[in-house]
């Protein structure tokens, strides 16, 4: 599907603005862009949480998508995304038990 560059510019600007104003992402050392979302499967269970993002903003090296089934809301998945970005850019290590439990394949 072809989209006018103005559409991409609007999406890009929105994702950058989201990250700049997001409590989890706004203090990151690298510039990031992202967007959260939720999807409700059933009324008696928490919604699925989704975060998509890329970094750095000017010349992206990495893009990611985080989905947490029944993850309640977007702050959980955004925090996971932040840790992944920080690990990718060498700003965090896998030193604690939290990371071993959360990312067993690494």
N, C-alpha and C positions, 0 to 999 in steps of 0.2 A: 504494500500500500504506500503510495506516495503522499507525503504531507508537505505543505508549504513550510519553508524555513521559519516563518513567523509562529507556527504551531510549536515546533521544537523549541524555539526561543522562549515561548511562554511556559512550556513545561519545565525547561531548564531553570528559568528564573524562579518558578514556584518551588522547585526542589531545593535550590540554593537558599531561598528565603526561609523555607521550613527548617532547614538545618541550623541556620543562624539564630532562629527564635526558639528552637527546641531545647528544653532544659537538659537533656542528656547529651546532645551533640554540640551545643553552642561554644563550649570551651575546648574543643579538640584542637590539637596542635596542627593538624592538616586540614585543609579546606575540604569539606564534604558536602554532598547534596543528597537528599533522600526524600522519601515519602512513606507514610504509614497507612495502614488500612486494616479493616477487620471484616470478617465474613461470619455471619451467624448461620449455624447448621441446624440448631434446634433451640427452642425457647428455654429448655430446662438445662442447658449447658452453656458454659462461657464460649464466646466467639473465638474464632481463629485469628491470631495476630499476624500481621505481615509488615515487613519493612524492606524496601528496596532502596539502594543507594549506590553512589560511585564516588571515587576520590583519586587524586585531587581534582578539584573543580575545573581548573584551566586545561590540564592535560591528563585526563583520567588514565590510571594504571589498573584499577581494580573496580569491578562492579559486583554487587552481591544482592542476594535475596534471602531473607530470613523469614521462615514461617514457623510459628509455634501453635500447634494444634491445641485448641481450648486454652489459648494463652491469655485470656481475659481482655487485654487491651494493648495498645501500641507501645507503651513504655517498656514492656518486657523485651519485645523483639528489637526495639531501637537500642537498648542497652547491649544486647548480644551483638548487633551490628557494629556498635562502637568498639567493643572488645575485638572483633574480627579486624576492623580497620586498624586499630592500634597494634595488634599482633603483626599484621601484614607490613606495616611501616616500621616495625622494630621498636615500638613504644611500650609494649607489654610483652612479658614472657609467659610461658606456660607453667610457671613455678608453683602455683598453689593448687590445692585439691579441687577448688572450684573449676579450674580450667580442665583438669583431667576428667572430671565427671561430665562437664558440659561438652567437651570436644574429644571424645575417646579415640577417634581415628587419627588424631594429630600426634 
